[in-house]
Amino acid sequence: MLRLTKKADYGLLAVKFLAEHPESASQSAKDIAEAYHIPLQLLAKILQRLTKVGLLRSHAGMNGGYALSRDPREITAFEVIHAIDGPLFITSCITISGSCDLNDICTIKEPLRRVNDSISELLKSIRISDLVDANTANRRHQGASDLVMIH
């Protein structure tokens, strides 16, 4: 079964938390860790990684902490997961080099590549703002469904 790593899950939660608090210049790692019961040391490493790749900004000092570097409508779930876990491969034959021991006789490589690509595209379509504003997103989706049913 395809599963997010704990680190990627925590990264998404942290970015969602920051998006939920736009009124604050920054949030501390401690505040985020306490909100989701995440081990602080692990979260600190995740936040540092997200800062290094440019998804977050860090602020030093007494009121320091982390903030999103871009609008939550411009950050995708894929970016967060990729920043933490690296490239997404659902099987060991789908790799950066694209080679495997069974390459010449494999009959499932292409269908699995399409599945991998579909999952990547789906994650790229999910914005952090969608995670924050799930109720509004559900209402928008329901409204679109209603329009389809009317026609």
Secondary structure, DSSP 4 states (H G I P E B T S, - for coil): -----HHHHHHHHHHHHHHH-TTSS-B-HHHHHHHHT--HHHHHHHHHHHHHTTSEEEE-STT-EEEESS-TTS-BHHHHHHHHH-S--SSTTS-SS---TTTTT-SSHHHHHHHHHHHHHHHHH-BHHHHHTHHHHHHHHHHHHHHHHH-
